[in-house]
Amino acid sequence: MKNFYFFVISLLLLAGCNSKQEKMKNELTDFIHKHDSVLIPLYKETALASWNAAISGKKEDFKISEDLNLKMMALYANKASLKKLEEIKVSGMITDSLLNRELDVLYRSFLMAKADTAKLNAMVRMGTVIEQKYGNFRTEVRGKMLSDNDVEDILKTSKDVGYQKEVWEAQKKIGPVVADDIRKLVKLRNEVAKDLGFRNYHEMSLTLSDQDPHDVSKLFNELDSLTKTAFAQVKGDIDTYFVSYYSLKSRDELMPWNYQDRFFQEAPKIYDVDLDKYYKDKNLETLTTGFYEGIGLPIGDMIKKSDLYEKPGKNQHAFCTDLDNEGDVRVLCNIKPNAKWMNTMLHEFGHAVYDKNIDTGLPFVLRDPAHTFTTEAIAMMFGRFSKNPQWIKDMTGITEAEKQKIAENSFKSMRLEQLVFSRWAQVMYRFEKGMYENPEQDLNKFWWDLVEKYQLLKRPAGRNEPDWATKIHIATYPCYYHNYLLGELLASQLYYHIVGTVIKSDDYKFQSFAGNKAVGAFLKEKIFMPGSRWYWNEMIEKATGEKLTAKYYAKQFVH
């Protein structure tokens, strides 16, 4: 009899539990339906306005974009919505894995509702003003206005170190224009973070983007240790090369403007291989379209809607944007027929094929890459092909003899590029982390301390300018840059997996993926279509058999 009573009580408890589970599930699905009905049209309108502003650079277009961003911010600042999501989350009654993932994404999105709405609105307005100042700035030297492309060309090709210095310093004049605004924005972002219970905005950004700040720092320390010696060796090679190249007496004369890049974030050309010549007479649109078509990831419709060439007022950088999470994906570039822009085209359309192939059957809020760095990984893996002799042969038609001739120096160039970028990423990550931890410190000095330590560059004597503020990402894409280096790690991990498992080859050197539709099929099924239905490391493990690791990056570029 006791067993019978126990059985009845168990059934009643189970029925009560099931009833509560059903109630919570219904409340969540009802919440999502109402939220989507507002979010989806607003998202599309906001994304299109941002695109229009980047293309035109017009004040009125930036104002439209700003107003819509404020509406988007207001949507996620609803305290009643956050309360409802907290209630559902705390109950622990959502057992469906997809619904639970939606709940997690929504909860982190609405957490900003705890912040002061006036502060959030101020953040958007300040960000818009700063972005517009960057967009409209042009370097002026000797009465001539220079685009960023012009600046890069001069730094790369001029042997007149005096002129290089002049151009480098003129480009840095954007710093004082935006520095005070950025400092104010940093402090405001920190206030918002503290309102939400975080120590600062950097910690909040990583946490809300599904990353453990401690784990990221640990990984950067590991990568510092991993690359320090190898970088010091190649930096010695660079310095030896430039002493001869500029006819200097010693390494002590080398200054930051002599390294062929505004920030020494890209590797200088010290090896005897001119990759630009393979692209100078080529149509980069055609090459990009042909490559992605060949691996089963066509981009023709996206190319038609993209904006790929320079024009006055237009954003001078490059990005990809998904306007509706339903296939309207576009790329902004400022193409020149050279290896850098070939890399950029492959990179940005790497983002594009990821966005385009996310399963539209997924809930709207899960139609995003698993993480920002997972889409960076795809973009980087493809971007690297612009310097790959096998890819150049397959796509541009150079001979096998020419491929072999440039193979060694092409690899050395790519290795140099990775080591240089890795050390630059250390500067960016540690600067942002330190800036948000203490925005009152001497940021000018802090910046150059990091540059000297990690990039082994000499700070110009007596210079006390906000050079940190000349890097647009610090202001407009905050606490994001570390994802580029995580992306490089995953790019190597995916490359090794695809070569060994999909292509089934043991030749990791001469691979281009060109014409291999199995590559596109693998990426589509394992990386793209799942969107963000899984936590990023779970997705990586499902796709490659391992969680994110630095060992393939080290195997490819360090050892």
C-alpha positions in Angstrom: 0.0 0.0 0.0 2.9 2.4 0.9 4.3 1.8 -2.6 0.9 2.6 -4.1 0.7 6.0 -2.2 4.3 6.8 -3.1 3.5 6.0 -6.8 0.4 8.3 -6.7 2.3 11.2 -5.0 5.1 10.8 -7.6 2.6 11.1 -10.4 1.0 14.2 -8.8 4.4 15.8 -8.4 5.4 14.9 -11.9 2.1 16.3 -13.3 2.7 19.5 -11.3 6.3 19.8 -12.7 5.1 19.1 -16.2 2.4 21.7 -15.8 4.9 24.3 -14.7 7.3 23.3 -17.5 4.5 23.7 -20.0 3.6 27.1 -18.5 7.1 28.4 -18.7 7.6 27.1 -22.2 4.4 28.8 -23.3 5.5 32.0 -21.7 8.9 31.9 -23.4 7.5 31.1 -26.8 4.9 33.9 -26.5 7.7 36.3 -25.4 9.8 35.3 -28.4 6.9 35.7 -30.9 6.1 39.2 -29.6 9.8 40.2 -29.5 10.4 39.0 -33.1 7.4 41.0 -34.4 9.2 44.2 -33.3 12.8 43.2 -33.7 12.8 41.8 -37.2 11.5 44.9 -39.1 13.6 47.2 -36.8 16.7 45.1 -37.4 16.3 45.3 -41.1 15.7 49.1 -41.1 18.7 49.7 -38.8 21.1 47.6 -40.8 20.1 49.2 -44.0 20.5 52.7 -42.5 24.0 51.9 -41.2 24.9 50.6 -44.6 23.7 53.8 -46.3 25.6 56.0 -43.9 28.8 54.0 -44.5 28.4 54.4 -48.3 27.5 58.1 -48.4 29.3 59.6 -45.3 26.4 62.1 -45.2 25.5 63.7 -41.9 21.7 63.1 -42.5 22.4 59.4 -43.2 24.3 59.1 -40.0 21.5 60.8 -38.1 18.9 58.3 -39.5 21.3 55.4 -38.5 21.7 56.9 -35.0 18.0 57.3 -34.4 17.3 53.7 -35.4 20.2 52.4 -33.2 18.6 54.3 -30.3 15.3 52.5 -31.1 17.1 49.2 -31.1 18.7 50.1 -27.8 15.3 51.0 -26.4 13.9 47.6 -27.4 16.6 45.9 -25.3 16.3 48.4 -22.4 12.8 47.1 -21.4 13.0 46.2 -17.7 9.8 44.3 -17.8 11.1 42.0 -20.5 14.3 41.4 -18.6 12.3 40.6 -15.5 10.2 38.0 -17.4 13.3 36.4 -18.9 15.0 36.2 -15.5 11.9 34.6 -14.1 11.9 31.9 -16.8 15.7 31.4 -16.6 15.7 31.1 -12.8 12.9 28.5 -12.9 15.1 26.1 -14.8 12.0 24.7 -16.4 13.1 25.1 -20.1 14.3 21.7 -21.1 14.2 22.0 -24.9 17.8 22.7 -26.0 17.0 25.1 -28.8 14.6 27.1 -26.6 17.1 27.1 -23.8 19.7 28.5 -26.2 17.3 31.2 -27.3 16.6 32.1 -23.7 20.3 32.4 -23.0 20.9 34.7 -26.0 17.9 36.8 -25.2 18.8 37.1 -21.5 22.3 38.4 -22.3 20.8 40.8 -24.9 18.3 42.2 -22.4 20.8 42.5 -19.5 21.5 46.0 -20.7 18.0 46.9 -19.4 19.5 47.2 -16.0 21.5 50.2 -17.2 20.4 53.8 -17.3 18.6 54.4 -20.6 19.9 58.0 -20.8 23.5 56.6 -20.5 22.8 54.0 -23.3 21.4 56.7 -25.6 24.4 58.9 -24.9 26.7 56.1 -25.8 25.1 55.7 -29.2 25.2 59.4 -29.9 28.8 59.8 -28.9 29.7 56.7 -31.0 28.0 58.2 -34.0 29.9 61.5 -33.7 33.2 59.7 -33.4 32.5 57.4 -36.3 31.6 60.4 -38.5 34.9 62.1 -37.6 36.9 59.1 -38.6 34.9 58.7 -41.8 35.4 62.3 -42.9 39.1 62.6 -41.9 41.6 62.7 -44.7 45.4 62.9 -44.2 46.8 66.1 -45.6 50.5 66.4 -46.7 52.0 69.3 -48.6 48.6 70.6 -49.5 47.4 67.3 -50.9 44.6 65.2 -49.4 45.4 61.5 -49.1 43.1 58.5 -48.5 44.1 55.7 -46.3 45.0 53.7 -49.4 47.3 56.5 -50.5 49.0 56.6 -47.0 49.6 52.9 -47.1 51.0 53.1 -50.6 53.5 55.8 -49.6 54.6 54.0 -46.5 55.1 50.8 -48.5 56.9 52.2 -51.5 58.8 55.4 -50.5 62.4 55.2 -49.6 62.4 58.9 -48.5 62.3 58.4 -44.7 61.7 62.2 -44.2 58.5 62.0 -46.4 57.5 58.8 -44.7 57.7 60.5 -41.3 55.7 63.5 -42.6 52.9 61.2 -43.9 52.9 59.0 -40.8 52.6 62.0 -38.5 49.9 63.7 -40.7 47.8 60.5 -40.6 48.1 60.5 -36.8 46.4 63.9 -36.6 43.1 62.1 -36.4 44.2 61.2 -32.8 43.7 64.6 -31.2 40.4 65.1 -33.2 38.8 62.1 -31.5 40.8 61.3 -28.3 38.8 63.4 -25.8 35.6 62.0 -27.2 36.8 58.5 -26.9 38.0 59.0 -23.3 34.6 60.3 -22.4 32.9 57.4 -24.1 35.2 54.9 -22.3 34.2 56.4 -19.0 30.5 56.3 -19.9 30.8 52.7 -21.0 32.4 51.8 -17.7 29.5 53.5 -15.8 27.1 51.3 -17.7 29.1 48.2 -17.0 29.2 49.0 -13.3 25.4 49.6 -13.2 25.2 46.0 -14.5 27.5 44.6 -11.8 30.7 44.4 -13.8 34.1 46.0 -12.8 34.4 47.6 -16.2 33.2 47.6 -19.8 36.0 45.3 -21.0 35.0 42.6 -18.6 31.3 43.1 -19.4 31.9 42.9 -23.1 33.7 39.6 -23.0 31.3 38.1 -20.5 28.2 39.0 -22.4 29.7 37.7 -25.7 30.0 34.2 -24.2 33.7 34.5 -23.2 35.5 34.1 -19.9 37.8 37.2 -19.5 40.2 35.0 -17.4 40.4 32.4 -20.1 41.1 35.0 -22.8 43.9 36.5 -20.8 45.3 33.1 -20.2 45.3 32.3 -23.9 47.0 35.6 -24.8 49.7 35.0 -22.2 50.2 31.5 -23.8 50.4 33.1 -27.2 52.8 35.7 -26.0 55.1 33.0 -24.7 54.6 30.9 -27.9 55.5 33.7 -30.3 58.0 35.9 -28.4 61.2 34.2 -29.5 60.1 33.6 -33.1 59.0 37.2 -33.4 62.2 38.6 -32.0 64.1 36.6 -34.6 62.0 37.8 -37.6 62.0 41.3 -36.2 65.8 41.1 -36.4 65.5 40.1 -40.0 63.2 43.0 -40.7 65.5 45.5 -39.1 68.6 44.1 -41.0 66.6 44.4 -44.2 65.5 48.0 -43.6 68.9 49.3 -42.6 70.1 48.3 -46.0 66.9 49.2 -47.8 66.9 52.8 -46.5 70.8 53.1 -46.5 70.9 53.7 -42.8 73.9 53.3 -40.5 72.3 51.2 -37.8 69.1 49.7 -36.5 68.9 52.5 -34.0 67.8 54.9 -36.8 64.7 52.8 -37.6 61.5 54.4 -36.5 57.8 53.3 -36.6 57.1 55.0 -40.0 59.8 52.9 -41.6 57.9 49.6 -41.3 55.6 50.1 -44.3 52.4 50.2 -42.2 50.7 52.8 -40.0 50.6 50.4 -37.0 53.1 47.6 -37.9 50.0 45.4 -37.9 50.8 44.0 -41.3 54.1 42.5 -42.3 56.5 44.5 -44.4 57.7 43.1 -47.7 61.3 41.9 -46.9 61.3 38.7 -48.9 61.9 38.6 -52.7 58.4 37.9 -53.8 56.0 40.4 -55.3 52.5 39.0 -55.0 51.0 42.3 -56.2 52.1 41.6 -59.8 49.8 38.5 -59.9 46.8 40.7 -59.3 47.6 44.1 -60.9 45.9 43.1 -64.3 43.2 41.0 -62.7 39.6 41.7 -61.8 39.4 40.9 -58.1 35.6 40.6 -58.3 35.9 37.9 -60.9 38.6 36.0 -59.0 36.6 36.1 -55.8 33.3 35.1 -57.5 35.0 32.2 -59.3 36.7 30.8 -56.2 33.6 30.8 -54.1 31.5 29.4 -56.9 34.1 26.6 -57.3 33.8 25.4 -53.8 30.0 25.4 -53.9 29.4 28.7 -52.1 28.2 31.1 -54.8 28.3 34.8 -54.1 27.0 36.4 -57.3 23.9 37.9 -55.8 25.9 39.4 -52.9 28.5 40.9 -55.3 25.7 42.8 -57.1 24.5 44.4 -53.9 27.9 45.2 -52.5 29.9 48.5 -52.8 33.5 47.7 -53.7 35.3 50.8 -54.9 36.5 54.1 -53.5 34.2 57.2 -53.5 34.2 60.5 -51.6 32.8 60.4 -48.1 32.6 56.6 -48.1 34.0 54.5 -45.2 37.6 53.8 -46.2 37.8 50.4 -44.5 36.1 47.1 -45.3 33.3 45.1 -43.7 30.5 42.6 -44.4 26.9 43.1 -43.1 23.8 40.9 -43.1 20.9 43.2 -43.6 18.0 40.9 -42.8 19.2 37.4 -41.6 17.5 36.1 -44.6 20.1 36.3 -47.3 20.6 40.0 -48.1 24.3 40.1 -47.3 26.6 42.9 -48.6 30.3 43.8 -48.5 31.9 47.2 -48.4 35.4 47.4 -49.8 37.7 50.0 -51.5 39.4 47.7 -54.0 42.8 48.2 -55.7 44.3 45.4 -57.8 46.9 44.2 -55.3 47.5 41.3 -52.9 46.1 43.2 -49.9 42.8 43.8 -51.5 42.6 40.3 -52.9 43.1 39.1 -49.3 40.4 41.6 -48.1 37.9 40.4 -50.8 38.4 36.7 -49.9 38.2 37.7 -46.2 35.0 39.8 -46.4 33.2 37.3 -48.7 34.3 34.6 -46.2 32.1 36.4 -43.7 29.4 36.7 -46.4 29.2 33.0 -47.2 28.9 32.3 -43.5 26.0 34.7 -43.0 24.3 33.7 -46.2 24.3 30.0 -45.4 23.1 30.1 -41.8 19.9 28.0 -41.6 17.0 30.4 -42.0 14.8 27.8 -40.3 16.5 28.7 -37.1 14.9 31.2 -34.7 15.7 34.7 -35.7 18.0 35.5 -32.7 20.1 32.4 -33.5 20.7 33.3 -37.1 24.2 34.5 -36.3 27.6 32.9 -36.4 28.4 30.8 -33.3 30.7 33.7 -32.2 32.3 36.7 -33.8 35.6 35.0 -33.8 34.2 31.9 -35.6 33.2 34.1 -38.6 36.6 35.8 -38.4 38.2 32.4 -38.6 36.4 31.6 -41.9 37.3 35.0 -43.3 41.0 34.6 -42.3 41.3 31.1 -43.6 40.1 32.2 -47.0 42.0 35.5 -46.9 45.3 33.6 -46.5 44.9 32.1 -49.9 45.8 35.4 -51.6 49.4 34.6 -50.6 49.2 30.9 -51.3 51.2 29.9 -54.4 48.9 27.0 -55.2 45.8 29.3 -55.0 47.5 31.8 -57.2 48.3 29.1 -59.7 44.8 27.6 -59.7 43.0 31.0 -59.9 45.3 33.2 -62.0 47.0 30.6 -64.2 50.7 31.0 -63.3 52.9 28.1 -64.3 54.0 25.3 -62.0 57.6 26.5 -62.3 56.5 30.0 -61.2 54.6 28.5 -58.3 57.6 26.6 -57.1 59.8 29.7 -57.6 57.8 31.7 -55.2 56.7 29.0 -52.8 59.4 29.4 -50.1 59.3 33.2 -49.9 55.5 33.2 -50.0 55.4 30.9 -47.0 58.0 33.1 -45.2 55.9 36.1 -46.0 52.8 34.5 -44.5 54.6 33.3 -41.4 56.0 36.8 -41.0 52.5 38.2 -41.4 51.1 36.0 -38.7 53.9 36.7 -36.2 53.7 40.4 -36.8 49.9 40.4 -36.5 50.0 38.2 -33.4 52.2 40.7 -31.6 50.1 43.7 -32.7 47.0 41.9 -31.4 48.7 41.6 -28.0 49.1 45.4 -28.0 45.4 46.0 -28.9 44.1 43.5 -26.4 46.2 44.7 -23.5 45.7 48.4 -24.3 41.9 48.1 -24.3 41.9 45.9 -21.2 44.2 48.4 -19.4 42.3 51.5 -20.7 39.0 50.3 -19.3 40.6 49.3 -16.0 42.1 52.7 -15.6 41.0 55.4 -18.2 42.6 58.1 -16.1 46.2 56.9 -16.7 48.5 58.4 -19.3 47.1 56.5 -22.2 49.7 58.0 -24.6 52.6 56.5 -22.6 50.7 53.2 -21.9 50.2 52.8 -25.7 53.9 53.2 -26.5 55.0 51.0 -23.6 53.0 48.2 -25.1 54.2 48.9 -28.6 57.8 48.7 -27.4 57.3 45.6 -25.4 55.3 43.5 -27.8 56.2 44.9 -31.2 59.8 45.9 -30.4 59.3 49.3 -32.0 61.0 52.4 -30.8 58.8 55.3 -29.7 59.6 58.6 -31.4 61.6 60.8 -29.1 59.6 63.4 -27.2 56.3 62.3 -28.8 53.3 62.8 -26.6 50.2 62.4 -28.8 47.1 60.2 -28.6 48.4 57.7 -31.2 46.2 55.1 -29.6 43.1 57.0 -30.7 44.2 56.7 -34.4 43.0 53.1 -34.4 39.3 53.2 -35.2 38.5 49.9 -33.6 39.3 51.2 -30.1 36.4 53.7 -30.5 33.9 52.1 -32.7 34.5 48.3 -32.3 35.4 48.1 -28.6 36.7 45.0 -26.9 36.5 43.1 -30.2 40.1 42.9 -31.5 41.2 39.9 -29.5 38.7 37.9 -31.6 40.9 38.4 -34.6 43.7 36.4 -33.0 41.3 33.8 -31.8 40.0 33.6 -35.3 43.6 33.0 -36.6 43.9 30.0 -34.2 40.6 28.5 -35.4 41.5 29.3 -39.1 44.6 27.0 -38.7 42.6 24.4 -36.9 39.9 24.3 -39.6 42.5 24.3 -42.4 44.3 21.3 -41.0 41.0 19.5 -40.4 39.8 20.2 -44.0 43.0 19.1 -45.6 43.4 16.0 -43.5 39.7 14.9 -43.2 37.7 16.5 -46.1 40.4 16.6 -48.8 42.1 13.6 -47.3 45.6 14.8 -48.1 48.9 14.9 -46.1 50.2 17.9 -48.1 49.4 20.8 -45.9 51.5 23.2 -48.0 50.1 23.2 -51.5 46.4 23.4 -50.9 44.0 26.0 -52.4 40.5 24.3 -52.0 39.9 25.7 -55.5 37.1 23.8 -57.3 36.6 21.4 -54.4 32.9 21.5 -53.6 33.4 19.1 -50.7 35.0 22.0 -48.8 31.9 24.2 -49.2 29.6 21.3 -48.3 31.6 20.6 -45.1 31.6 24.3 -44.0 28.0 24.7 -44.8 26.9 21.7 -42.8 29.2 21.9 -39.9 30.0 25.6 -39.4 27.5 27.8 -41.2 24.1 26.2 -41.0 24.1 25.7 -37.2 24.3 29.5 -36.7 24.5 30.1 -32.9 22.4 27.2 -31.8 25.4 25.8 -29.9 28.0 27.4 -27.7 31.0 28.3 -29.9 33.4 25.7 -28.4 30.7 23.0 -28.7 30.3 23.8 -32.4 34.1 23.7 -33.0 34.3 20.3 -31.3 31.4 18.9 -33.3 33.0 20.2 -36.5 36.7 19.3 -35.9 36.7 16.7 -33.1 38.5 19.1 -30.8 37.8 22.3 -28.8 39.6 25.5 -29.8 43.4 24.9 -29.5 46.5 26.9 -30.4 48.5 23.8 -31.5 47.6 24.0 -35.2 48.5 27.7 -35.4 51.8 26.9 -33.7 52.4 24.0 -36.1 51.6 26.2 -39.1 53.4 29.4 -38.3 55.6 29.2 -35.2 57.7 26.0 -35.2 
